[in-house]
Amino acid sequence: MKIKDGFILRSICGEYIVVGEGISQVNFNKMLSLNDSAAFLWKGIEGKEFSAQDLVDLLLEKYEVTPQQASDDVSKLIQVWKDNDVIDD
């Protein structure tokens, strides 16, 4: 998977927001809000190919969670990103 070109993570008033920038994202007319851990994951995979396991590994390195909880959270997050069309498979 990879974040689609033109999507940028911004911090606005203490909130993390993904916005579409540039001509390739002209039809993206919304903002996607991310919590701190989702923003941490976004920063960790920005600009490179990644797998669900890469995201799980990042969570396990930073937070005290079980592998199962990390995997469940990553599955939900990937689905949100797919639903909002900000990543490619």
C-alpha positions in Angstrom: 0.0 0.0 0.0 1.0 3.6 -0.3 -0.4 7.0 0.5 -1.8 8.6 -2.7 0.2 11.5 -4.1 -1.2 14.9 -3.0 -2.4 14.0 0.5 -0.7 15.9 3.2 -0.9 15.6 7.0 -1.3 19.0 8.7 -1.5 20.0 12.3 -4.2 22.7 12.7 -5.1 24.0 16.1 -3.7 20.9 17.8 -5.6 18.5 15.5 -4.1 16.3 12.8 -5.9 16.7 9.5 -5.2 15.0 6.1 -6.0 17.2 3.2 -5.7 16.9 -0.6 -3.4 19.3 -2.2 -2.6 19.9 -5.9 -4.4 19.3 -9.1 -4.5 15.5 -8.7 -6.7 15.9 -5.6 -9.1 18.6 -7.0 -12.1 16.3 -6.3 -11.2 15.6 -2.7 -13.4 18.1 -1.0 -13.1 17.0 2.6 -10.6 16.7 5.5 -9.8 13.5 7.3 -9.2 13.9 11.0 -6.6 11.7 12.6 -5.9 11.0 16.3 -2.4 11.1 17.7 -1.6 7.4 17.0 -3.0 7.5 13.5 -1.0 10.6 12.8 2.1 8.8 14.2 1.4 5.9 11.8 0.9 8.3 8.8 4.2 10.0 9.5 5.9 6.6 9.8 4.9 5.4 6.3 4.7 8.7 4.4 6.4 8.5 1.0 7.0 4.7 1.0 5.3 1.4 0.4 3.9 -0.2 3.5 2.0 -3.2 4.7 -0.5 -3.7 7.5 2.3 -5.5 9.4 4.5 -2.4 9.1 1.8 -0.3 10.8 1.4 -3.0 13.5 5.2 -3.0 14.1 5.2 0.8 14.5 2.4 0.6 17.1 4.1 -2.1 19.0 7.4 -0.1 19.1 5.7 3.0 20.4 2.7 1.9 22.6 2.2 -0.8 25.2 -0.5 -2.8 23.4 -0.8 -6.4 22.5 -0.1 -7.6 19.0 -3.8 -8.5 18.6 -4.9 -5.1 19.7 -2.4 -3.4 17.3 -3.6 -5.6 14.5 -7.2 -4.9 15.1 -6.6 -1.1 15.3 -4.5 -1.2 12.1 -7.3 -3.1 10.2 -9.8 -0.5 11.2 -7.5 2.4 10.3 -6.6 0.9 6.9 -10.3 0.5 6.2 -11.0 4.2 7.1 -8.1 5.3 4.8 -9.5 3.1 2.0 -13.0 4.4 2.5 -11.7 7.9 2.2 -9.6 6.9 -0.9 -6.3 8.3 0.5 -4.2 5.1 0.0 -3.6 2.7 -2.9 -3.4 -1.1 -2.4 
